[in-house]
Amino acid sequence: MAKIDIRREHGKTAAEARAVVDKVAAGMAEKFGTKGAWQGDAYAFSGSGVKGAIAVTDRDVHVTAELGMLLSAFKGKIQDEIRGKLDKYFA
């Protein structure tokens, strides 16, 4: 299993950052069929071949995920997409 661990600082309040994560999570659900829910300050998600969390503080956002065997081959592309979303929403 491949692991993803990306942390990005942001200039938003924790509530603003949570709203962005909600938006991103809705897109993930639509595009990849993931399901998830907030567990404290982290949005935990899972789907076919992936499970992880997006933790939010008033300083940063931290994305962790474990990819199943099929998705492990696309780890680089998945990391690039995550970084792109973080740049877009948290820059």
Secondary structure as the mmCIF struct_conf table of DSSP 4:
data_model
#
loop_
_struct_conf.conf_type_id
_struct_conf.id
_struct_conf.beg_label_comp_id
_struct_conf.beg_label_asym_id
_struct_conf.beg_label_seq_id
_struct_conf.end_label_comp_id
_struct_conf.end_label_asym_id
_struct_conf.end_label_seq_id
STRN STRN1 ALA A 2 GLU A 9
BEND BEND1 GLY A 11 LYS A 12
HELX_RH_AL_P HELX_RH_AL_P1 ALA A 14 PHE A 32
STRN STRN2 LYS A 35 GLN A 39
TURN_TY1_P TURN_TY1_P1 GLY A 40 ASP A 41
STRN STRN3 ALA A 42 GLY A 47
TURN_TY1_P TURN_TY1_P2 SER A 48 GLY A 49
STRN STRN4 VAL A 50 VAL A 56
BEND BEND2 ASP A 58 ARG A 59
STRN STRN5 ASP A 60 LEU A 67
HELX_RH_AL_P HELX_RH_AL_P2 MET A 69 SER A 72
TURN_TY1_P TURN_TY1_P3 ALA A 73 PHE A 74
HELX_RH_AL_P HELX_RH_AL_P3 LYS A 75 PHE A 90
#
